Amino acid sequence: MALETWLPIIDEASCTGCGDCVAVCPTGALAMAGDLAVVADPESCNYCGLCEPACPVGAINLPYEIVWEE
């Protein structure tokens, strides 16, 4: 049985290469590859959710909802 991997999905067609998502990534999972942001170190991604709202053009999608219990 394969483990499901939760990673941000970056739309290459929409990414402007501003680097805002890379700057807010606390684990260094995101990096710039030329003019585009990429998930360069998937094993470091802790799915914190900071990258999605940091993207000014909405090029990052977190396909799973993060739910916090109080």
Biopython code that builds the backbone (N, CA, C, O; Angstrom):
import numpy as np
from Bio.PDB.StructureBuilder import StructureBuilder

atoms = [
    (1, "MET", "N", (0.848, -1.174, 0.000)),
    (1, "MET", "CA", (0.000, 0.000, 0.000)),
    (1, "MET", "C", (0.900, 1.246, 0.000)),
    (1, "MET", "O", (1.769, 1.391, 0.860)),
    (2, "ALA", "N", (0.689, 2.118, -0.947)),
    (2, "ALA", "CA", (1.494, 3.339, -1.073)),
    (2, "ALA", "C", (0.981, 4.392, -0.104)),
    (2, "ALA", "O", (-0.224, 4.541, 0.099)),
    (3, "LEU", "N", (1.914, 5.112, 0.483)),
    (3, "LEU", "CA", (1.537, 6.212, 1.359)),
    (3, "LEU", "C", (1.173, 7.432, 0.524)),
    (3, "LEU", "O", (1.836, 7.738, -0.467)),
    (4, "GLU", "N", (0.130, 8.114, 0.926)),
    (4, "GLU", "CA", (-0.289, 9.319, 0.223)),
    (4, "GLU", "C", (0.608, 10.477, 0.647)),
    (4, "GLU", "O", (0.857, 10.671, 1.837)),
    (5, "THR", "N", (1.087, 11.236, -0.312)),
    (5, "THR", "CA", (1.960, 12.362, -0.026)),
    (5, "THR", "C", (1.172, 13.653, -0.145)),
    (5, "THR", "O", (0.515, 13.900, -1.156)),
    (6, "TRP", "N", (1.241, 14.463, 0.878)),
    (6, "TRP", "CA", (0.566, 15.754, 0.885)),
    (6, "TRP", "C", (1.583, 16.811, 0.550)),
    (6, "TRP", "O", (2.462, 17.113, 1.357)),
    (7, "LEU", "N", (1.474, 17.377, -0.630)),
    (7, "LEU", "CA", (2.387, 18.418, -1.068)),
    (7, "LEU", "C", (1.616, 19.545, -1.729)),
    (7, "LEU", "O", (0.554, 19.315, -2.308)),
    (8, "PRO", "N", (2.135, 20.749, -1.647)),
    (8, "PRO", "CA", (1.517, 21.856, -2.384)),
    (8, "PRO", "C", (1.611, 21.586, -3.886)),
    (8, "PRO", "O", (2.586, 21.011, -4.371)),
    (9, "ILE", "N", (0.595, 22.006, -4.596)),
    (9, "ILE", "CA", (0.602, 21.903, -6.054)),
    (9, "ILE", "C", (0.850, 23.302, -6.596)),
    (9, "ILE", "O", (0.090, 24.229, -6.316)),
    (10, "ILE", "N", (1.913, 23.449, -7.369)),
    (10, "ILE", "CA", (2.269, 24.750, -7.927)),
    (10, "ILE", "C", (1.930, 24.755, -9.413)),
    (10, "ILE", "O", (2.454, 23.951, -10.184)),
    (11, "ASP", "N", (1.051, 25.665, -9.802)),
    (11, "ASP", "CA", (0.647, 25.810, -11.200)),
    (11, "ASP", "C", (1.732, 26.593, -11.939)),
    (11, "ASP", "O", (1.847, 27.809, -11.789)),
    (12, "GLU", "N", (2.521, 25.884, -12.734)),
    (12, "GLU", "CA", (3.636, 26.519, -13.444)),
    (12, "GLU", "C", (3.183, 27.614, -14.395)),
    (12, "GLU", "O", (3.916, 28.576, -14.626)),
    (13, "ALA", "N", (1.988, 27.479, -14.948)),
    (13, "ALA", "CA", (1.482, 28.474, -15.888)),
    (13, "ALA", "C", (1.121, 29.782, -15.187)),
    (13, "ALA", "O", (1.140, 30.847, -15.803)),
    (14, "SER", "N", (0.791, 29.697, -13.894)),
    (14, "SER", "CA", (0.399, 30.893, -13.146)),
    (14, "SER", "C", (1.537, 31.501, -12.338)),
    (14, "SER", "O", (1.510, 32.694, -12.035)),
    (15, "CYS", "N", (2.536, 30.698, -11.986)),
    (15, "CYS", "CA", (3.632, 31.167, -11.141)),
    (15, "CYS", "C", (4.392, 32.294, -11.837)),
    (15, "CYS", "O", (4.796, 32.168, -12.993)),
    (16, "THR", "N", (4.578, 33.390, -11.116)),
    (16, "THR", "CA", (5.307, 34.538, -11.674)),
    (16, "THR", "C", (6.770, 34.553, -11.237)),
    (16, "THR", "O", (7.542, 35.401, -11.685)),
    (17, "GLY", "N", (7.151, 33.624, -10.369)),
    (17, "GLY", "CA", (8.539, 33.552, -9.921)),
    (17, "GLY", "C", (8.917, 34.614, -8.918)),
    (17, "GLY", "O", (10.088, 34.977, -8.812)),
    (18, "CYS", "N", (7.940, 35.125, -8.174)),
    (18, "CYS", "CA", (8.231, 36.196, -7.209)),
    (18, "CYS", "C", (9.034, 35.691, -6.010)),
    (18, "CYS", "O", (9.774, 36.460, -5.397)),
    (19, "GLY", "N", (8.897, 34.415, -5.672)),
    (19, "GLY", "CA", (9.638, 33.838, -4.558)),
    (19, "GLY", "C", (9.016, 34.045, -3.194)),
    (19, "GLY", "O", (9.622, 33.677, -2.188)),
    (20, "ASP", "N", (7.826, 34.623, -3.122)),
    (20, "ASP", "CA", (7.181, 34.859, -1.826)),
    (20, "ASP", "C", (6.945, 33.548, -1.070)),
    (20, "ASP", "O", (7.131, 33.494, 0.146)),
    (21, "CYS", "N", (6.544, 32.509, -1.770)),
    (21, "CYS", "CA", (6.284, 31.219, -1.126)),
    (21, "CYS", "C", (7.574, 30.610, -0.577)),
    (21, "CYS", "O", (7.587, 30.027, 0.507)),
    (22, "VAL", "N", (8.646, 30.753, -1.335)),
    (22, "VAL", "CA", (9.946, 30.238, -0.902)),
    (22, "VAL", "C", (10.390, 30.962, 0.370)),
    (22, "VAL", "O", (10.941, 30.344, 1.280)),
    (23, "ALA", "N", (10.150, 32.262, 0.429)),
    (23, "ALA", "CA", (10.558, 33.066, 1.574)),
    (23, "ALA", "C", (9.825, 32.681, 2.856)),
    (23, "ALA", "O", (10.402, 32.772, 3.940)),
    (24, "VAL", "N", (8.558, 32.250, 2.756)),
    (24, "VAL", "CA", (7.793, 31.920, 3.958)),
    (24, "VAL", "C", (7.885, 30.447, 4.347)),
    (24, "VAL", "O", (7.442, 30.072, 5.434)),
    (25, "CYS", "N", (8.441, 29.620, 3.497)),
    (25, "CYS", "CA", (8.515, 28.180, 3.778)),
    (25, "CYS", "C", (9.495, 27.929, 4.933)),
    (25, "CYS", "O", (10.694, 28.165, 4.784)),
    (26, "PRO", "N", (8.994, 27.452, 6.084)),
    (26, "PRO", "CA", (9.860, 27.294, 7.253)),
    (26, "PRO", "C", (10.796, 26.092, 7.185)),
    (26, "PRO", "O", (11.751, 26.006, 7.957)),
    (27, "THR", "N", (10.531, 25.167, 6.272)),
    (27, "THR", "CA", (11.341, 23.950, 6.223)),
    (27, "THR", "C", (12.301, 23.906, 5.043)),
    (27, "THR", "O", (13.124, 22.996, 4.946)),
    (28, "GLY", "N", (12.202, 24.881, 4.147)),
    (28, "GLY", "CA", (13.063, 24.872, 2.970)),
    (28, "GLY", "C", (12.628, 23.882, 1.907)),
    (28, "GLY", "O", (13.420, 23.521, 1.037)),
    (29, "ALA", "N", (11.384, 23.440, 1.964)),
    (29, "ALA", "CA", (10.884, 22.485, 0.977)),
    (29, "ALA", "C", (10.713, 23.133, -0.397)),
    (29, "ALA", "O", (10.857, 22.470, -1.423)),
    (30, "LEU", "N", (10.405, 24.428, -0.411)),
    (30, "LEU", "CA", (10.222, 25.140, -1.670)),
    (30, "LEU", "C", (11.509, 25.853, -2.059)),
    (30, "LEU", "O", (12.274, 26.298, -1.203)),
    (31, "ALA", "N", (11.732, 25.953, -3.362)),
    (31, "ALA", "CA", (12.912, 26.650, -3.876)),
    (31, "ALA", "C", (12.576, 27.193, -5.253)),
    (31, "ALA", "O", (11.562, 26.834, -5.853)),
    (32, "MET", "N", (13.435, 28.051, -5.734)),
    (32, "MET", "CA", (13.281, 28.574, -7.086)),
    (32, "MET", "C", (14.081, 27.695, -8.045)),
    (32, "MET", "O", (15.233, 27.356, -7.777)),
    (33, "ALA", "N", (13.470, 27.338, -9.140)),
    (33, "ALA", "CA", (14.143, 26.603, -10.219)),
    (33, "ALA", "C", (14.005, 27.479, -11.447)),
    (33, "ALA", "O", (12.995, 27.435, -12.149)),
    (34, "GLY", "N", (15.018, 28.264, -11.696)),
    (34, "GLY", "CA", (14.910, 29.248, -12.763)),
    (34, "GLY", "C", (13.929, 30.321, -12.344)),
    (34, "GLY", "O", (14.120, 30.989, -11.328)),
    (35, "ASP", "N", (12.881, 30.483, -13.129)),
    (35, "ASP", "CA", (11.878, 31.510, -12.855)),
    (35, "ASP", "C", (10.622, 30.972, -12.185)),
    (35, "ASP", "O", (9.619, 31.681, -12.104)),
    (36, "LEU", "N", (10.657, 29.735, -11.704)),
    (36, "LEU", "CA", (9.474, 29.129, -11.104)),
    (36, "LEU", "C", (9.760, 28.576, -9.717)),
    (36, "LEU", "O", (10.867, 28.117, -9.436)),
    (37, "ALA", "N", (8.755, 28.622, -8.856)),
    (37, "ALA", "CA", (8.843, 27.975, -7.554)),
    (37, "ALA", "C", (8.536, 26.491, -7.742)),
    (37, "ALA", "O", (7.663, 26.119, -8.526)),
    (38, "VAL", "N", (9.262, 25.658, -7.015)),
    (38, "VAL", "CA", (9.055, 24.213, -7.083)),
    (38, "VAL", "C", (9.160, 23.619, -5.678)),
    (38, "VAL", "O", (9.753, 24.213, -4.778)),
    (39, "VAL", "N", (8.575, 22.442, -5.515)),
    (39, "VAL", "CA", (8.754, 21.684, -4.285)),
    (39, "VAL", "C", (10.064, 20.927, -4.471)),
    (39, "VAL", "O", (10.081, 19.821, -5.012)),
    (40, "ALA", "N", (11.151, 21.525, -4.024)),
    (40, "ALA", "CA", (12.484, 20.985, -4.261)),
    (40, "ALA", "C", (12.857, 19.878, -3.282)),
    (40, "ALA", "O", (13.646, 18.994, -3.615)),
    (41, "ASP", "N", (12.295, 19.923, -2.079)),
    (41, "ASP", "CA", (12.607, 18.919, -1.060)),
    (41, "ASP", "C", (11.301, 18.425, -0.447)),
    (41, "ASP", "O", (10.934, 18.840, 0.652)),
    (42, "PRO", "N", (10.595, 17.536, -1.156)),
    (42, "PRO", "CA", (9.278, 17.097, -0.703)),
    (42, "PRO", "C", (9.274, 16.484, 0.696)),
    (42, "PRO", "O", (8.294, 16.619, 1.429)),
    (43, "GLU", "N", (10.349, 15.818, 1.064)),
    (43, "GLU", "CA", (10.394, 15.177, 2.374)),
    (43, "GLU", "C", (10.458, 16.190, 3.514)),
    (43, "GLU", "O", (10.155, 15.853, 4.659)),
    (44, "SER", "N", (10.850, 17.422, 3.211)),
    (44, "SER", "CA", (10.902, 18.467, 4.237)),
    (44, "SER", "C", (9.569, 19.179, 4.428)),
    (44, "SER", "O", (9.364, 19.852, 5.438)),
    (45, "CYS", "N", (8.674, 19.038, 3.476)),
    (45, "CYS", "CA", (7.387, 19.738, 3.556)),
    (45, "CYS", "C", (6.564, 19.175, 4.711)),
    (45, "CYS", "O", (6.308, 17.973, 4.777)),
    (46, "ASN", "N", (6.150, 20.064, 5.624)),
    (46, "ASN", "CA", (5.305, 19.635, 6.739)),
    (46, "ASN", "C", (3.853, 20.071, 6.546)),
    (46, "ASN", "O", (3.042, 19.987, 7.468)),
    (47, "TYR", "N", (3.537, 20.539, 5.336)),
    (47, "TYR", "CA", (2.174, 20.918, 4.964)),
    (47, "TYR", "C", (1.603, 21.944, 5.948)),
    (47, "TYR", "O", (0.457, 21.830, 6.382)),
    (48, "CYS", "N", (2.413, 22.941, 6.291)),
    (48, "CYS", "CA", (1.994, 23.963, 7.257)),
    (48, "CYS", "C", (0.953, 24.921, 6.680)),
    (48, "CYS", "O", (0.174, 25.514, 7.427)),
    (49, "GLY", "N", (0.935, 25.074, 5.362)),
    (49, "GLY", "CA", (-0.071, 25.929, 4.738)),
    (49, "GLY", "C", (0.329, 27.375, 4.550)),
    (49, "GLY", "O", (-0.493, 28.178, 4.108)),
    (50, "LEU", "N", (1.553, 27.738, 4.867)),
    (50, "LEU", "CA", (1.971, 29.136, 4.738)),
    (50, "LEU", "C", (2.180, 29.576, 3.290)),
    (50, "LEU", "O", (2.011, 30.753, 2.971)),
    (51, "CYS", "N", (2.541, 28.655, 2.426)),
    (51, "CYS", "CA", (2.866, 29.022, 1.042)),
    (51, "CYS", "C", (1.638, 29.452, 0.237)),
    (51, "CYS", "O", (1.718, 30.373, -0.575)),
    (52, "GLU", "N", (0.517, 28.792, 0.460)),
    (52, "GLU", "CA", (-0.681, 29.084, -0.343)),
    (52, "GLU", "C", (-1.128, 30.549, -0.221)),
    (52, "GLU", "O", (-1.293, 31.205, -1.249)),
    (53, "PRO", "N", (-1.329, 31.087, 0.984)),
    (53, "PRO", "CA", (-1.750, 32.482, 1.071)),
    (53, "PRO", "C", (-0.634, 33.475, 0.727)),
    (53, "PRO", "O", (-0.912, 34.640, 0.442)),
    (54, "ALA", "N", (0.620, 33.024, 0.751)),
    (54, "ALA", "CA", (1.735, 33.920, 0.420)),
    (54, "ALA", "C", (1.815, 34.204, -1.071)),
    (54, "ALA", "O", (2.409, 35.201, -1.480)),
    (55, "CYS", "N", (1.227, 33.343, -1.884)),
    (55, "CYS", "CA", (1.300, 33.514, -3.343)),
    (55, "CYS", "C", (0.324, 34.593, -3.799)),
    (55, "CYS", "O", (-0.888, 34.437, -3.644)),
    (56, "PRO", "N", (0.843, 35.691, -4.363)),
    (56, "PRO", "CA", (-0.030, 36.799, -4.757)),
    (56, "PRO", "C", (-0.912, 36.508, -5.969)),
    (56, "PRO", "O", (-1.873, 37.235, -6.221)),
    (57, "VAL", "N", (-0.597, 35.456, -6.721)),
    (57, "VAL", "CA", (-1.384, 35.153, -7.916)),
    (57, "VAL", "C", (-2.174, 33.846, -7.783)),
    (57, "VAL", "O", (-2.808, 33.407, -8.742)),
    (58, "GLY", "N", (-2.140, 33.233, -6.615)),
    (58, "GLY", "CA", (-2.907, 32.002, -6.387)),
    (58, "GLY", "C", (-2.398, 30.799, -7.151)),
    (58, "GLY", "O", (-3.179, 29.928, -7.532)),
    (59, "ALA", "N", (-1.088, 30.741, -7.379)),
    (59, "ALA", "CA", (-0.518, 29.631, -8.145)),
    (59, "ALA", "C", (-0.278, 28.378, -7.304)),
    (59, "ALA", "O", (0.075, 27.328, -7.842)),
    (60, "ILE", "N", (-0.468, 28.483, -5.988)),
    (60, "ILE", "CA", (-0.239, 27.337, -5.110)),
    (60, "ILE", "C", (-1.559, 26.858, -4.539)),
    (60, "ILE", "O", (-2.362, 27.645, -4.037)),
    (61, "ASN", "N", (-1.766, 25.555, -4.625)),
    (61, "ASN", "CA", (-2.985, 24.948, -4.109)),
    (61, "ASN", "C", (-2.602, 23.844, -3.129)),
    (61, "ASN", "O", (-1.782, 22.978, -3.434)),
    (62, "LEU", "N", (-3.206, 23.894, -1.959)),
    (62, "LEU", "CA", (-3.062, 22.803, -0.996)),
    (62, "LEU", "C", (-4.320, 21.948, -1.115)),
    (62, "LEU", "O", (-5.392, 22.361, -0.673)),
    (63, "PRO", "N", (-4.201, 20.764, -1.707)),
    (63, "PRO", "CA", (-5.396, 19.971, -2.020)),
    (63, "PRO", "C", (-6.100, 19.360, -0.817)),
    (63, "PRO", "O", (-7.207, 18.837, -0.953)),
    (64, "TYR", "N", (-5.477, 19.418, 0.359)),
    (64, "TYR", "CA", (-6.106, 18.866, 1.548)),
    (64, "TYR", "C", (-6.340, 19.983, 2.549)),
    (64, "TYR", "O", (-5.472, 20.832, 2.756)),
    (65, "GLU", "N", (-7.495, 19.983, 3.162)),
    (65, "GLU", "CA", (-7.846, 21.010, 4.125)),
    (65, "GLU", "C", (-7.121, 20.761, 5.448)),
    (65, "GLU", "O", (-7.046, 19.629, 5.925)),
    (66, "ILE", "N", (-6.599, 21.819, 6.022)),
    (66, "ILE", "CA", (-5.943, 21.726, 7.326)),
    (66, "ILE", "C", (-6.972, 22.092, 8.384)),
    (66, "ILE", "O", (-7.538, 23.184, 8.357)),
    (67, "VAL", "N", (-7.210, 21.183, 9.307)),
    (67, "VAL", "CA", (-8.192, 21.387, 10.355)),
    (67, "VAL", "C", (-7.494, 21.335, 11.700)),
    (67, "VAL", "O", (-6.820, 20.358, 12.028)),
    (68, "TRP", "N", (-7.663, 22.406, 12.482)),
    (68, "TRP", "CA", (-7.053, 22.470, 13.812)),
    (68, "TRP", "C", (-8.141, 22.265, 14.844)),
    (68, "TRP", "O", (-9.203, 22.883, 14.769)),
    (69, "GLU", "N", (-7.878, 21.400, 15.806)),
    (69, "GLU", "CA", (-8.819, 21.213, 16.906)),
    (69, "GLU", "C", (-8.432, 22.125, 18.047)),
    (69, "GLU", "O", (-7.249, 22.310, 18.334)),
    (70, "GLU", "N", (-9.431, 22.694, 18.698)),
    (70, "GLU", "CA", (-9.151, 23.582, 19.836)),
    (70, "GLU", "C", (-9.322, 22.844, 21.142)),
    (70, "GLU", "O", (-9.130, 23.425, 22.209)),
]
sb = StructureBuilder()
sb.init_structure("model")
sb.init_model(0)
sb.init_chain("A")
sb.init_seg("    ")
for serial, (resi, resn, name, xyz) in enumerate(atoms, 1):
    if name == "N":
        sb.init_residue(resn, " ", resi, " ")
    sb.init_atom(name, np.array(xyz, "f"), 0.0, 1.0, " ", f" {name:<3s}", serial, name[0])
structure = sb.get_structure()
